Amino acid sequence: MWLLLALVLPAAAAGTAAPPYTTVAASPDGIGKVYMGREISHVMSFHGAPWLERDERLDEERPDIVLNALELKANMTVADIGAGTGFYTWRIAHRVGAGGMVYAVDVQQEMIKALGQQMARRGAANVRPVLGTSADPKLPPNSLDLALLVDVYHEFDQPYEMLAAIVRAVKPGGRVAFVEFRANDSQVPIKPLHTMTEAQVKSEATVHPLEWVRTASNLPWQHVIVFRKR
Ligand SMILES: C[S@@+](CC[C@H](N)C(=O)[O-])C[C@H]1O[C@@H](n2cnc3c(N)ncnc32)[C@H](O)[C@@H]1O
C-alpha cells in the first residue's frame, strides 16, 4: 500500500501523467516514434539553414502578423525555442527593446553560430543564445513571459519532457505559443509530419498545466496557438 502511494503521488502532485511513447516503422520524414497518435518528424538539419532565411518567407509566413498575435510588449523576457538562424529572434528582440531579453534556444551548435552572426548583423544585443538538449532548454525557472515555438514542436524527439521543461521556465500567468503549419489544409504545401492540427496541439499542450487562450488562423499557411500557464 505505502509503496503504491509512493509511486502514484509524484505524478499526481505534478498534475499530469506522461503519455507513453510507442514505435512504428519510420516513415521517410519521421523517426518511428509515436506520441499521442502522431509520428515525430526528423529534426531539420543546419544544412537547411538557408531555407529559413529565404526571401519568400516574408509572404508565406507573414512574421509581422505572427508577432502582432503574440502581443509582445517592451521589457518582456521571451524564449525563442528552436530558434534556428534567428528569423524570429531579432524581430522579437526589437519589439521587447533594450529593457527586454530573448533567449534563443537550439540543439544544434551550428544553428547557434549562424544565429549569433545574424544577431550581430541585425544589431540585436538583447539576445542570449542557449545550446539546449532535446529534453532541456536550459532556461531559468519561472523566468519567461512568453515561450515561442515556431515550426519546431513537431520535431521534438521528447515532446513530453521538453514541453514540461519549457513550462517550468515560464512565469505563472505567462504564455506558451505554438506556430505550426496547418495540417489537413490542401493550400499548405508542407509535408504532413511537419504540420499539426489545432486539436493535436491542444491535446498535447493541456497534458501540462497550460490552458488554451486563443488561436490566430489569419496567416497564409500557419496557425498561432496560444496557452497560458496556470
Ligand atoms: C524548422 S527549424 C525552425 C527554426 C525557427 N524557429 C524558424 O522558424 O526559423 C527547427 C529548429 O528547431 C531546432 N530544434 C529541434 N528540436 C529542438 C529541441 N528539442 N530544442 C531546441 N531546438 C530544437 C532545430 O535544431 C532547428 O534549428
The ligand as a Gaussian input file, in Angstrom:
#p B3LYP/6-31G(d) Opt

LIG

0 1
 C       12.378000      24.026000     -38.750000
 S       13.592000      24.827000     -37.783000
 C       12.726000      26.318000     -37.322000
 C       13.645000      27.405000     -36.866000
 C       12.987000      28.709000     -36.433000
 N       12.014000      28.502000     -35.379000
 C       12.347000      29.396000     -37.596000
 O       11.120000      29.390000     -37.682000
 O       13.083000      29.968000     -38.411000
 C       13.588000      23.899000     -36.263000
 C       14.764000      24.211000     -35.345000
 O       14.483000      23.649000     -34.052000
 C       15.640000      23.040000     -33.544000
 N       15.236000      22.013000     -32.559000
 C       14.749000      20.777000     -32.775000
 N       14.498000      20.147000     -31.618000
 C       14.824000      21.026000     -30.635000
 C       14.795000      20.973000     -29.209000
 N       14.379000      19.900000     -28.539000
 N       15.209000      22.069000     -28.530000
 C       15.652000      23.177000     -29.181000
 N       15.707000      23.269000     -30.528000
 C       15.301000      22.212000     -31.240000
 C       16.381000      22.531000     -34.751000
 O       17.754000      22.357000     -34.474000
 C       16.093000      23.641000     -35.780000
 O       17.071000      24.643000     -35.729000

